[in-house]
């Protein structure tokens, strides 16, 4: 339910903060949910657009927010979802305060629920080998799938970054690819030899195919740009073929990339740059290593280990 204040905030995220379309859509959904709560069961989109409701948004109190939190708990939202919704409102009211629309941010006194620390799921190197070897054949789509999986694991890029790749971003001679990350931030990611070989084979086959999106690297059977949902479907197909965990997602390949790099001695800051993380604290989740690897490091480094 759009309101002039929420519209201004979303425009600010797009034009000044350079947030991605996906992120802005998530913020919009969270704000719409909060607006619906404030309007009550009889509220309509037309009500949300009125000046009176803008005044209501400006007059939100911590008591209103605690009521909203209680409603979220009654609806059995996960802690992560509740934390995200509160973070959205925190940013929204911080924006309104800076713009002079409210005197103070009512979310300041609201505590964000503590999240359970979860270690990221990742595949073993042996599992990665099985998965990357799953696409067979020399037809365009099989070559595309092989290149797609190799590039995901080789670079650790997000699946949204993969489908957003353009031909001009790929430098097979220099063995690097330009990645457009969150907030329109760009970085260069090295391509391993397996990824370069797979990508070259796919691009050679693609050159003779009918393509509607001439810029896109990865295209679907109709010649249009491949989307995130299609990548997930293809991954699910190869997981089933290889008997691997069906809950593995494209992001699991990103986790696997970071974990394997760290286990083999890569510097955490280097991994931060490769993943495109703005903060090192985000990358530190990968400082987990297997007990076996810790034991190897201990035995190799401690003078009285053996």
PAZAPA-4460 file (N, C-alpha, C; in steps of 0.05 Angstrom, whole numbers, plus 32768, in hexadecimal, padded with zeros to 4 digits):
% residues 306
    n_x    n_y    n_z   ca_x   ca_y   ca_z    c_x    c_y    c_z   seq   type   mol
   8011   7FE8   8000   8000   8000   8000   8012   8019   8000     1      X     A
   8013   8026   7FE9   8026   803D   7FE6   801B   8056   7FF4     2      X     A
   802F   8065   7FFE   8029   807E   800B   803F   8092   8002     3      X     A
   8039   80AC   8001   804E   80BF   7FF8   8068   80BC   8007     4      X     A
   8067   80B7   8021   807F   80B5   8031   808F   809C   802A     5      X     A
   8081   8085   8027   808F   806D   801F   809A   806E   8003     6      X     A
   808C   807C   7FF1   8095   807F   7FD6   80AF   8090   7FD5     7      X     A
   80B0   80A5   7FE5   80C9   80B5   7FE7   80E0   80A5   7FF2     8      X     A
   80DA   8094   8006   80F0   8083   8011   80FB   806F   7FFD     9      X     A
   80E9   8063   7FEE   80F2   804F   7FDB   8101   805C   7FC4    10      X     A
   80F9   8075   7FBD   8108   8084   7FA8   8124   808B   7FB2    11      X     A
   8126   8091   7FCC   8140   8097   7FD8   8152   807F   7FD7    12      X     A
   8147   8067   7FDD   8157   804E   7FDC   8161   8049   7FC0    13      X     A
   8150   804F   7FAC   8157   8049   7F90   816B   805D   7F85    14      X     A
   8166   8077   7F89   8176   808B   7F7C   818E   8095   7F8C    15      X     A
   818C   8094   7FA6   81A3   809E   7FB6   81B3   8088   7FC3    16      X     A
   81A6   8072   7FCB   81B4   805C   7FD7   81BC   8047   7FC2    17      X     A
   81B0   8049   7FAA   81B6   8036   7F94   81B1   8019   7F9C    18      X     A
   819B   8014   7FAA   8194   7FF9   7FB2   8189   7FEB   7F99    19      X     A
   818C   7FD0   7F99   8182   7FC0   7F83   8164   7FBF   7F82    20      X     A
   8159   7FB8   7F6B   813C   7FB6   7F68   8131   7FA2   7F7B    21      X     A
   813E   7F8C   7F7F   8135   7F77   7F91   8134   7F81   7FAE    22      X     A
   8149   7F90   7FB7   8149   7F9A   7FD2   8133   7FAE   7FD6    23      X     A
   812F   7FC0   7FC3   811A   7FD4   7FC5   80FF   7FC7   7FC6    24      X     A
   80FB   7FB1   7FB7   80E2   7FA3   7FB8   80DD   7F97   7FD4    25      X     A
   80F2   7F8D   7FE1   80EF   7F82   7FFC   80E8   7F98   8010    26      X     A
   80F5   7FB0   800D   80EE   7FC6   801F   80D1   7FCE   801B    27      X     A
   80C8   7FCF   8001   80AD   7FD7   7FFB   8099   7FC4   8007    28      X     A
   809F   7FAA   8006   808D   7F96   8011   808A   7F98   802F    29      X     A
   80A1   7F9E   803C   80A1   7FA1   805A   8091   7FBA   8062    30      X     A
   8095   7FCF   8053   8086   7FE8   8059   8068   7FE4   8054    31      X     A
   8061   7FD6   803F   8045   7FD1   8038   8038   7FC1   804F    32      X     A
   8047   7FAE   8059   803C   7F9D   806F   8037   7FAE   8088    33      X     A
   8049   7FC0   808E   8046   7FD2   80A5   802F   7FE5   80A1    34      X     A
   802C   7FF0   8089   8016   8002   8083   7FFB   7FF3   8086    35      X     A
   7FFA   7FDA   807D   7FE2   7FCA   8080   7FDB   7FC7   809D    36      X     A
   7FEF   7FC2   80AE   7FEB   7FBF   80CB   7FDF   7FD9   80D6    37      X     A
   7FEA   7FF0   80CF   7FE1   8009   80DA   7FC5   8010   80D1    38      X     A
   7FBE   8009   80B8   7FA4   800F   80AD   7F8E   7FFF   80BA    39      X     A
   7F95   7FE6   80C2   7F81   7FD5   80CE   7F72   7FC5   80B9    40      X     A
   7F60   7FB3   80C1   7F53   7FA1   80AE   7F41   7FAF   8099    41      X     A
   7F38   7FC7   809F   7F27   7FD5   808C   7F36   7FE9   807A    42      X     A
   7F50   7FEA   807D   7F60   7FFD   806D   7F61   7FF4   8050    43      X     A
   7F65   8008   803E   7F67   8003   8021   7F80   8012   8017    44      X     A
   7F89   800B   7FFF   7F9F   8019   7FF3   7F9A   8037   7FF0    45      X     A
   7F81   803E   7FEB   7F7A   805B   7FE8   7F7E   8069   8003    46      X     A
   7F77   805B   8019   7F7B   8067   8034   7F99   806C   8039    47      X     A
   7FAA   805A   8030   7FC7   805C   8035   7FD2   8075   8027    48      X     A
   7FC6   807D   8011   7FD1   8093   8001   7FC9   80AF   800B    49      X     A
   7FB8   80B0   8020   7FAE   80CA   8028   7FC1   80D9   803A    50      X     A
   7FBD   80F3   803C   7FCE   8104   804E   7FCA   80FC   806B    51      X     A
   7FB1   80F3   8071   7FAB   80EB   808D   7FBC   80D3   8094    52      X     A
   7FC0   80C1   8082   7FD0   80AA   8088   7FEE   80B1   808A    53      X     A
   7FF7   80C4   807A   8012   80CE   807C   8017   80D9   8098    54      X     A
   8003   80E7   80A2   8005   80F1   80BE   8006   80DA   80D2    55      X     A
   7FF7   80C5   80CC   7FF8   80AD   80DD   8013   80A1   80DE    56      X     A
   8020   809F   80C6   803B   8094   80C5   804F   80A5   80D5    57      X     A
   804B   80C0   80D3   805D   80D2   80E2   805A   80CF   8100    58      X     A
   8042   80C7   8109   803C   80C7   8126   803F   80AB   8132    59      X     A
   804B   8098   8124   8050   807D   812E   8061   807F   8147    60      X     A
   8059   806F   815B   8067   806F   8175   8074   8054   817A    61      X     A
   8085   8052   818E   8090   8038   8196   807A   8024   819D    62      X     A
   8064   802E   81A9   804D   801D   81B0   8041   8010   8197    63      X     A
   803E   8020   8181   8034   8015   8168   8047   7FFF   815E    64      X     A
   8061   8004   8160   8074   7FF1   8156   8075   7FD7   8166    65      X     A
   8071   7FDA   8180   806F   7FC2   8191   8056   7FB2   818A    66      X     A
   8041   7FC0   8184   8029   7FB2   817B   802E   7FA3   8161    67      X     A
   803D   7FB0   814F   8044   7FA3   8135   8055   7F8B   813A    68      X     A
   8068   7F8D   814C   8079   7F76   8153   8068   7F5F   815E    69      X     A
   8055   7F65   816F   8044   7F51   817A   8033   7F43   8164    70      X     A
   802B   7F53   8151   801C   7F48   813A   802D   7F35   812A    71      X     A
   8046   7F3C   8126   8059   7F2B   8117   805D   7F11   8125    72      X     A
   805F   7F12   8140   8063   7EFA   814F   804B   7EE8   814E    73      X     A
   8033   7EF4   8150   801A   7EE5   814E   8018   7ED7   8133    74      X     A
   8022   7EE4   811E   8021   7ED9   8103   8038   7EC4   80FF    75      X     A
   8048   7EC0   8114   805D   7EAC   8114   8073   7EB1   80FE    76      X     A
   807A   7ECB   80FB   8090   7ED1   80E9   80AA   7EC9   80F6    77      X     A
   80BE   7EC1   80E6   80D8   7EB9   80F1   80E6   7ED1   80FC    78      X     A
   80F9   7ECC   810E   8109   7EE2   8119   8117   7EF2   8104    79      X     A
   8121   7EE4   80EF   812F   7EF2   80DA   811D   7F05   80CB    80      X     A
   8104   7EFC   80C6   80F1   7F0D   80B8   80E9   7F25   80C9    81      X     A
   80E4   7F21   80E3   80DD   7F37   80F5   80F4   7F4B   80F6    82      X     A
   810D   7F41   80F8   8124   7F53   80F9   8126   7F63   80DF    83      X     A
   8121   7F57   80C8   8122   7F66   80AF   810D   7F7B   80AE    84      X     A
   80F4   7F75   80B6   80DF   7F89   80B5   80E5   7FA0   80C8    85      X     A
   80F0   7F9B   80DF   80F7   7FB0   80F2   810E   7FC1   80E6    86      X     A
   8121   7FB4   80D9   8137   7FC3   80CC   812C   7FD5   80B6    87      X     A
   8119   7FCC   80A7   810C   7FDD   8093   8100   7FF5   809F    88      X     A
   80F1   7FF2   80B5   80E4   8008   80C2   80F8   801B   80CF    89      X     A
   810E   8010   80D9   8123   8020   80E4   812F   8033   80CF    90      X     A
   8134   8028   80B7   813F   8038   80A1   812A   804C   8097    91      X     A
   8111   8044   8096   80FC   8056   808D   80F9   806E   809F    92      X     A
   80F8   806A   80B9   80F4   8080   80CC   810E   8090   80CF    93      X     A
   8125   8084   80CB   813E   8093   80CB   813E   80A7   80B3    94      X     A
   8134   809D   809C   8131   80AE   8085   811D   80C5   808A    95      X     A
   8106   80BF   8096   80F2   80D3   809C   80FD   80E8   80AF    96      X     A
   810D   80DF   80C3   8119   80F2   80D6   812C   8105   80C8    97      X     A
   813D   80FA   80B6   8150   810B   80A8   8142   811F   8095    98      X     A
   812B   8116   808B   811C   8127   8078   810A   813B   8087    99      X     A
   810A   813A   80A2   80FA   814C   80B2   80DC   8145   80B3   100      X     A
   80D6   812D   80AC   80BA   8124   80AC   80B1   811B   80C8   101      X     A
   80C4   8112   80D8   80BE   810A   80F4   80D4   8116   8106   102      X     A
   80CD   811B   811F   80E0   8126   8132   80F5   8112   813B   103      X     A
   80EC   80F9   813E   80FE   80E4   8148   80F6   80C9   813B   104      X     A
   8109   80B8   813B   8105   809D   8130   80F9   808B   8146   105      X     A
   80DF   8083   8143   80D3   8073   8158   80DE   8057   815A   106      X     A
   80EC   804E   8146   80F7   8033   8146   8110   8031   8156   107      X     A
   811C   8047   815E   8135   8047   816D   8133   8037   8187   108      X     A
   811C   8038   8193   8119   802B   81AD   8110   800E   81AB   109      X     A
   810C   8005   8192   8103   7FE9   818D   811B   7FD7   8189   110      X     A
   811C   7FC1   8198   8132   7FAE   8195   812D   7F9B   817E   111      X     A
   8141   7F97   816F   813F   7F83   8159   8143   7F67   8166   112      X     A
   8132   7F54   815F   8134   7F39   816A   8150   7F2D   8164   113      X     A
   815A   7F1F   8178   8174   7F12   8174   8171   7EFA   8161   114      X     A
   8183   7EF9   814E   8182   7EE3   813A   8194   7ECC   8143   115      X     A
   818A   7EB4   813D   819B   7E9D   8141   81B2   7E9D   812D   116      X     A
   81CA   7E99   8136   81E1   7E99   8124   81E2   7E7E   8115   117      X     A
   81DE   7E80   80FC   81DF   7E67   80EC   81F8   7E67   80DA   118      X     A
   8205   7E50   80DA   821C   7E4E   80C8   8211   7E49   80AC   119      X     A
   821D   7E56   8098   8213   7E53   807D   8217   7E36   8073   120      X     A
   8204   7E2C   8065   8206   7E11   8059   8219   7E12   8042   121      X     A
   822A   7DFE   8040   823C   7DFD   8029   8241   7DE0   8021   122      X     A
   824A   7DDC   8008   8250   7DC2   7FFE   826D   7DBC   8001   123      X     A
   8274   7DA2   8003   8290   7D9A   8004   829C   7D9D   7FE8   124      X     A
   82B6   7D9E   7FE6   82C2   7D9F   7FCC   82BA   7D87   7FBB   125      X     A
   82B7   7D70   7FC7   82AF   7D58   7FB8   8293   7D5B   7FAD   126      X     A
   8281   7D66   7FBD   8265   7D6B   7FB4   8265   7D80   7F9D   127      X     A
   8276   7D94   7FA0   8278   7DA9   7F8B   8280   7D9C   7F70   128      X     A
   8294   7D8A   7F72   829D   7D7C   7F5A   8286   7D6C   7F4D   129      X     A
   8276   7D5F   7F5D   825F   7D4F   7F52   824B   7D62   7F45   130      X     A
   8245   7D78   7F52   8231   7D8B   7F48   823B   7D98   7F2E   131      X     A
   8254   7DA1   7F2D   825D   7DAF   7F16   8261   7D9C   7EFE   132      X     A
   8264   7D83   7F04   8266   7D6F   7EEE   824C   7D65   7EE4   133      X     A
   8236   7D6E   7EF0   821B   7D63   7EE9   8212   7D6B   7ECD   134      X     A
   8214   7D84   7EC4   820B   7D8B   7EA9   821B   7D7C   7E94   135      X     A
   820D   7D6D   7E83   821A   7D5D   7E6E   8210   7D67   7E53   136      X     A
   8220   7D61   7E3F   8218   7D68   7E23   8225   7D81   7E19   137      X     A
   8224   7D83   7DFE   822F   7D9B   7DF1   821B   7DAD   7DE4   138      X     A
   8201   7DA9   7DEC   81ED   7DBB   7DE2   81EF   7DD5   7DF2   139      X     A
   81E2   7DEA   7DE7   81E5   7E05   7DF3   81DC   7E06   7E10   140      X     A
   81C6   7DFA   7E17   81BB   7DFC   7E32   81CD   7DED   7E46   141      X     A
   81D7   7DD6   7E3E   81E9   7DC7   7E50   8203   7DD6   7E54   142      X     A
   820E   7DE2   7E3F   8226   7DF2   7E42   8221   7E0A   7E53   143      X     A
   820A   7E16   7E50   8202   7E2D   7E60   8201   7E26   7E7E   144      X     A
   81F5   7E0F   7E84   81F2   7E07   7E9F   820D   7E01   7EAC   145      X     A
   821E   7DF4   7E9C   8239   7DEE   7EA6   8248   7E08   7EAD   146      X     A
   8247   7E1B   7E9A   8255   7E35   7E9E   8249   7E44   7EB6   147      X     A
   822F   7E43   7EB8   8220   7E51   7ECD   8229   7E47   7EE9   148      X     A
   822A   7E2D   7EEC   8232   7E22   7F06   8250   7E27   7F0C   149      X     A
   8260   7E24   7EF7   827D   7E2A   7EFB   8282   7E47   7F03   150      X     A
   8274   7E59   7EF6   8278   7E76   7EFC   826E   7E7C   7F19   151      X     A
   8258   7E71   7F20   824D   7E76   7F3B   8262   7E6D   7F51   152      X     A
   826D   7E55   7F4D   827F   7E4B   7F61   829B   7E58   7F5F   153      X     A
   82A3   7E5F   7F46   82BE   7E6A   7F42   82C0   7E86   7F4D   154      X     A
   82AA   7E95   7F4C   82AB   7EB2   7F54   829D   7EB7   7F6F   155      X     A
   828B   7EA5   7F78   827C   7EAB   7F90   8267   7EC0   7F8D   156      X     A
   8261   7EC7   7F74   824D   7EDC   7F6F   8231   7ED3   7F77   157      X     A
   8220   7EE6   7F7C   8203   7EE1   7F81   81F6   7ED9   7F67   158      X     A
   81E0   7ECA   7F69   81D2   7EC1   7F51   81C6   7ED9   7F42   159      X     A
   81BE   7EEE   7F51   81B4   7F06   7F43   81CA   7F14   7F33   160      X     A
   81E3   7F12   7F3D   81FA   7F1D   7F2E   8200   7F0C   7F16   161      X     A
   81FD   7EF2   7F18   8201   7EE0   7F02   81EF   7EE7   7EEB   162      X     A
   81D5   7EE8   7EF0   81C2   7EED   7EDA   81C3   7F09   7ECF   163      X     A
   81CF   7F1B   7EDF   81D3   7F37   7ED6   81EC   7F3B   7EC5   164      X     A
   81FC   7F26   7EC2   8215   7F29   7EB3   8210   7F2F   7E96   165      X     A
   8220   7F42   7E8A   821F   7F47   7E6E   8239   7F3E   7E61   166      X     A
   8238   7F3B   7E47   8250   7F32   7E38   8268   7F44   7E3C   167      X     A
   8262   7F5E   7E3E   8278   7F72   7E41   8285   7F6F   7E5D   168      X     A
   8279   7F61   7E6F   8284   7F5E   7E8A   8299   7F47   7E8B   169      X     A
   8299   7F36   7E77   82AA   7F1F   7E78   82C4   7F24   7E69   170      X     A
   82DB   7F1E   7E76   82F5   7F20   7E69   8302   7F04   7E6B   171      X     A
   82FD   7EF3   7E57   8308   7ED8   7E59   8326   7ED7   7E56   172      X     A
   8332   7EEB   7E49   834F   7EEC   7E47   835C   7EF3   7E61   173      X     A
   8351   7F08   7E6E   835B   7F0F   7E88   8350   7EFE   7E9F   174      X     A
   833D   7EEC   7E98   8331   7ED9   7EAB   8324   7EE7   7EC3   175      X     A
   8316   7EFC   7EBD   8307   7F0B   7ED2   82EB   7F12   7EC6   176      X     A
   82D9   7F18   7ED9   82BE   7F20   7ED1   82B7   7F38   7EE3   177      X     A
   82AA   7F4C   7ED7   82A0   7F63   7EE7   8285   7F5B   7EF2   178      X     A
   8282   7F5F   7F0C   826A   7F57   7F1A   825C   7F71   7F24   179      X     A
   8242   7F73   7F1E   8232   7F8A   7F28   8223   7F80   7F41   180      X     A
   822C   7F89   7F58   8221   7F80   7F71   820B   7F91   7F7C   181      X     A
   8206   7F8D   7F96   81F1   7F9C   7FA3   81F8   7FBA   7FA4   182      X     A
   81E4   7FCB   7FA2   81E8   7FE8   7FA2   81F8   7FF1   7F8A   183      X     A
   81F7   7FE2   7F74   8204   7FE9   7F5B   8223   7FEB   7F5F   184      X     A
   822D   7FDD   7F73   824A   7FDD   7F77   8256   7FC8   7F65   185      X     A
   826C   7FCE   7F58   8279   7FBC   7F45   8293   7FB1   7F51   186      X     A
   8299   7F99   7F49   82B3   7F8D   7F51   82BC   7F7A   7F3B   187      X     A
   82D6   7F74   7F3C   82E1   7F60   7F29   82E5   7F46   7F37   188      X     A
   82DB   7F31   7F2B   82DE   7F16   7F37   82EF   7F04   7F24   189      X     A
   8304   7EF8   7F2F   8314   7EE5   7F1E   8303   7ECD   7F16   190      X     A
   8309   7EC3   7EFE   82FD   7EAA   7EF5   8312   7E94   7EF5   191      X     A
   830B   7E7E   7F01   831E   7E67   7F01   831F   7E5A   7EE5   192      X     A
   8333   7E49   7EE1   8337   7E3E   7EC6   831F   7E2D   7EBD   193      X     A
   8312   7E1E   7ED0   82FB   7E0E   7EC9   82E4   7E20   7EC0   194      X     A
   82E0   7E36   7ECE   82CB   7E48   7EC7   82D0   7E55   7EAC   195      X     A
   82E9   7E5D   7EA7   82F0   7E69   7E8D   82EA   7E56   7E76   196      X     A
   82F3   7E3D   7E7A   82EF   7E29   7E65   82D1   7E24   7E60   197      X     A
   82C1   7E21   7E75   82A5   7E1C   7E72   8297   7E34   7E66   198      X     A
   829F   7E4C   7E6E   8293   7E65   7E63   8299   7E68   7E45   199      X     A
   82B2   7E63   7E3E   82BA   7E65   7E22   82AA   7E51   7E10   200      X     A
   82A7   7E39   7E1A   8297   7E25   7E0A   827A   7E2E   7E07   201      X     A
   826F   7E38   7E1C   8253   7E42   7E1B   8251   7E5A   7E08   202      X     A
   8263   7E6D   7E0A   8261   7E85   7DFA   8265   7E7F   7DDC   203      X     A
   8276   7E6B   7DD6   827A   7E63   7DBA   8260   7E58   7DAF   204      X     A
   8252   7E47   7DBF   8239   7E3C   7DB6   8223   7E51   7DB4   205      X     A
   8224   7E64   7DC7   8210   7E7A   7DC8   8213   7E8C   7DB0   206      X     A
   822B   7E8F   7DA5   8230   7EA1   7D8E   8220   7E99   7D76   207      X     A
   821A   7E7F   7D73   820B   7E76   7D5C   81ED   7E72   7D61   208      X     A
   81E4   7E7A   7D79   81C8   7E77   7D80   81B8   7E91   7D7C   209      X     A
   819E   7E8E   7D7A   818D   7EA6   7D78   8188   7EB1   7D94   210      X     A
   8192   7EC9   7D99   8191   7ED6   7DB3   8182   7EF0   7DB1   211      X     A
   816E   7EF4   7DC3   815F   7F0D   7DC2   816C   7F22   7DD4   212      X     A
   8178   7F1A   7DEA   8186   7F2D   7DFB   81A4   7F2A   7DF5   213      X     A
   81AD   7F3B   7DE3   81C9   7F39   7DD9   81DD   7F3F   7DEF   214      X     A
   81D6   7F4E   7E04   81E9   7F55   7E19   81ED   7F3E   7E2D   215      X     A
   81D8   7F2F   7E33   81D8   7F1C   7E48   81EC   7F05   7E43   216      X     A
   81FB   7EFD   7E58   820C   7EE6   7E55   81FC   7ECC   7E55   217      X     A
   81EB   7EC9   7E6A   81DC   7EB0   7E6D   81BF   7EB5   7E63   218      X     A
   81B8   7EA5   7E4F   819D   7EA9   7E43   818D   7E8F   7E45   219      X     A
   8173   7E91   7E44   8162   7E7A   7E45   815E   7E6D   7E29   220      X     A
   814D   7E59   7E28   8149   7E4B   7E0E   813C   7E5C   7DF9   221      X     A
   8130   7E72   7E02   8123   7E85   7DEE   8135   7E9C   7DE7   222      X     A
   814D   7E9D   7DF2   8160   7EB2   7DEB   815E   7ECA   7DFD   223      X     A
   814D   7ECA   7E11   814B   7EE0   7E24   815D   7EDC   7E3B   224      X     A
   8161   7EF1   7E4B   8173   7EEF   7E62   8168   7EDB   7E77   225      X     A
   817A   7ECA   7E81   8172   7EB7   7E95   816B   7EC6   7EAF   226      X     A
   8157   7EBC   7EBE   8150   7EC9   7ED7   8158   7EB7   7EEF   227      X     A
   8156   7EC3   7F07   815E   7EB5   7F1F   814F   7E9B   7F23   228      X     A
   8135   7E9C   7F1E   8124   7E84   7F22   812D   7E6D   7F11   229      X     A
   8135   7E73   7EF8   813E   7E5F   7EE6   8158   7E52   7EF0   230      X     A
   816A   7E62   7EFA   8183   7E58   7F05   817D   7E44   7F1C   231      X     A
   816A   7E4C   7F2D   8163   7E3B   7F44   8158   7E20   7F3A   232      X     A
   8147   7E21   7F25   813B   7E09   7F1A   8151   7DF7   7F0E   233      X     A
   8164   7E02   7F00   817A   7DF3   7EF4   818B   7DE6   7F0A   234      X     A
   8191   7DF5   7F1F   81A0   7DEA   7F34   8192   7DD3   7F42   235      X     A
   8178   7DD6   7F46   8168   7DC0   7F52   8169   7DA7   7F41   236      X     A
   8169   7DAA   7F27   816A   7D94   7F14   8185   7D84   7F18   237      X     A
   819B   7D93   7F1A   81B5   7D85   7F1D   81B9   7D7A   7F39   238      X     A
   81AD   7D87   7F4D   81AF   7D7C   7F68   81A0   7D60   7F69   239      X     A
   818A   7D5F   7F5C   817B   7D46   7F5B   818B   7D30   7F4C   240      X     A
   8198   7D38   7F36   81A7   7D25   7F26   81BE   7D1A   7F36   241      X     A
   81CB   7D2A   7F46   81E3   7D22   7F55   81DD   7D17   7F71   242      X     A
   81C4   7D19   7F79   81BC   7D0F   7F94   81C6   7D21   7FAB   243      X     A
   81CB   7D3A   7FA5   81D4   7D4D   7FB9   81BB   7D59   7FC8   244      X     A
   81C0   7D67   7FDD   81AB   7D73   7FEE   8199   7D84   7FDC   245      X     A
   8180   7D7E   7FDA   816E   7D8E   7FC9   8169   7DAB   7FD3   246      X     A
   8171   7DB0   7FEC   816D   7DCB   7FF8   8184   7DDE   7FF1   247      X     A
   8198   7DD4   7FE3   81AE   7DE5   7FDB   81A3   7DFA   7FC7   248      X     A
   81AC   7E13   7FCB   81A4   7E29   7FBA   81BC   7E35   7FAB   249      X     A
   81B8   7E46   7F98   81CF   7E53   7F8B   81E1   7E62   7F9F   250      X     A
   81D4   7E6C   7FB5   81E4   7E7A   7FC9   81F6   7E67   7FD8   251      X     A
   81EF   7E4D   7FD9   8200   7E39   7FE5   821B   7E37   7FD7   252      X     A
   821B   7E3C   7FBD   8234   7E3B   7FAE   8245   7E53   7FB6   253      X     A
   8239   7E69   7FBC   8247   7E81   7FC6   8253   7E7B   7FE1   254      X     A
   8244   7E6E   7FF3   824E   7E66   800D   8265   7E52   800A   255      X     A
   8262   7E40   7FF7   8276   7E2B   7FF3   8290   7E38   7FE9   256      X     A
   828E   7E4B   7FD6   82A5   7E5A   7FCC   82B5   7E67   7FE3   257      X     A
   82A6   7E76   7FF4   82B3   7E84   800A   82C0   7E71   801E   258      X     A
   82B1   7E5B   8025   82BB   7E48   8038   82D4   7E3A   802E   259      X     A
   82D4   7E31   8015   82EA   7E23   800A   8303   7E35   8008   260      X     A
   82FE   7E4E   8000   8314   7E61   7FFE   8321   7E65   801A   261      X     A
   8310   7E69   802E   831A   7E6E   8049   8329   7E55   8053   262      X     A
   831E   7E3D   804F   832B   7E25   8058   8346   7E20   804B   263      X     A
   834A   7E2C   8033   8364   7E28   8025   8376   7E3F   8029   264      X     A
   8370   7E50   803D   8383   7E65   8045   837F   7E81   803A   265      X     A
   8368   7E86   802C   8363   7EA0   8022   835E   7EB4   8038   266      X     A
   8368   7ECC   8034   8364   7EE2   8048   8347   7EEA   8048   267      X     A
   833C   7EF0   8061   8320   7EF7   8064   8319   7F10   8054   268      X     A
   832C   7F23   8054   8326   7F3C   8046   8325   7F38   8027   269      X     A
   8335   7F26   801E   8335   7F1F   8001   831A   7F13   7FFA   270      X     A
   8310   7F01   800C   82F6   7EF5   8008   82E0   7F0A   8008   271      X     A
   82E3   7F1D   801B   82CF   7F33   801C   82CE   7F42   8001   272      X     A
   82E5   7F48   7FF5   82E6   7F56   7FDB   82D9   7F44   7FC5   273      X     A
   82DF   7F2B   7FC5   82D5   7F19   7FB1   82B7   7F16   7FB2   274      X     A
   82AC   7F15   7FCB   8290   7F12   7FCE   8281   7F2D   7FCB   275      X     A
   828F   7F43   7FCC   8282   7F5D   7FC9   8274   7F66   7FE2   276      X     A
   827D   7F5C   7FFA   8272   7F65   8013   827C   7F81   801A   277      X     A
   826A   7F92   8022   8273   7FAD   802A   8281   7FAC   8045   278      X     A
   8279   7F9B   8057   8284   7F99   8072   8292   7F7F   8077   279      X     A
   82A8   7F7F   8084   82B7   7F66   808A   82A6   7F55   809E   280      X     A
   8296   7F61   80AE   8286   7F52   80C1   8273   7F3F   80B3   281      X     A
   826A   7F46   809B   8259   7F35   808B   8268   7F1C   8083   282      X     A
   8281   7F20   807C   8292   7F09   8072   829A   7EF7   8089   283      X     A
   829B   7F01   80A2   82A5   7EF2   80B8   8295   7ED9   80BF   284      X     A
   827D   7ED7   80B4   826D   7EBF   80B8   827B   7EA7   80AC   285      X     A
   828D   7EAB   8099   829B   7E95   808D   82B4   7E8C   809C   286      X     A
   82B8   7E98   80B4   82D0   7E90   80C3   82CC   7E75   80D0   287      X     A
   82B4   7E6A   80CD   82B1   7E4E   80D6   82C1   7E3C   80C3   288      X     A
   82CF   7E29   80CE   82DC   7E14   80BE   82D6   7DF9   80CB   289      X     A
   82DA   7DE4   80BD   82D3   7DCA   80C8   82E6   7DC3   80DF   290      X     A
   82DD   7DB2   80F0   82EE   7DA9   8107   8307   7D9C   80FD   291      X     A
   8304   7D8D   80E7   831B   7D7F   80DC   8330   7D93   80D2   292      X     A
   8327   7DA8   80C5   8339   7DBD   80BB   8347   7DCB   80D3   293      X     A
   8338   7DD1   80E8   8344   7DDD   80FF   835A   7DCC   810B   294      X     A
   8354   7DB2   810C   8368   7D9F   8117   8381   7D9E   8106   295      X     A
   837D   7D9F   80EC   8395   7D9F   80DA   83A6   7DB8   80DF   296      X     A
   8398   7DCF   80E1   83A7   7DE8   80E6   83B5   7DE7   8101   297      X     A
   83A7   7DDC   8115   83B3   7DDB   8130   83CC   7DC9   812F   298      X     A
   83C9   7DB1   8123   83E0   7D9E   8122   83F7   7DA9   8112   299      X     A
   83F1   7DB9   80FE   8407   7DC4   80EE   8415   7DDC   80FB   300      X     A
   8406   7DEA   810C   8411   7E03   8117   841A   7E01   8134   301      X     A
   840E   7DF0   8145   8415   7DF0   8161   842E   7DE0   8166   302      X     A
   8441   7DEB   8175   845A   7DDD   8179   8458   7DC3   8189   303      X     A
   8442   7DC0   8199   8440   7DA8   81AA   8426   7D98   81A2   304      X     A
   841E   7D9B   8189   8406   7D8D   8180   840C   7D6F   817B   305      X     A
   8426   7D69   8173   842D   7D4D   816D   8444   7D44   817E   306      X     A
***
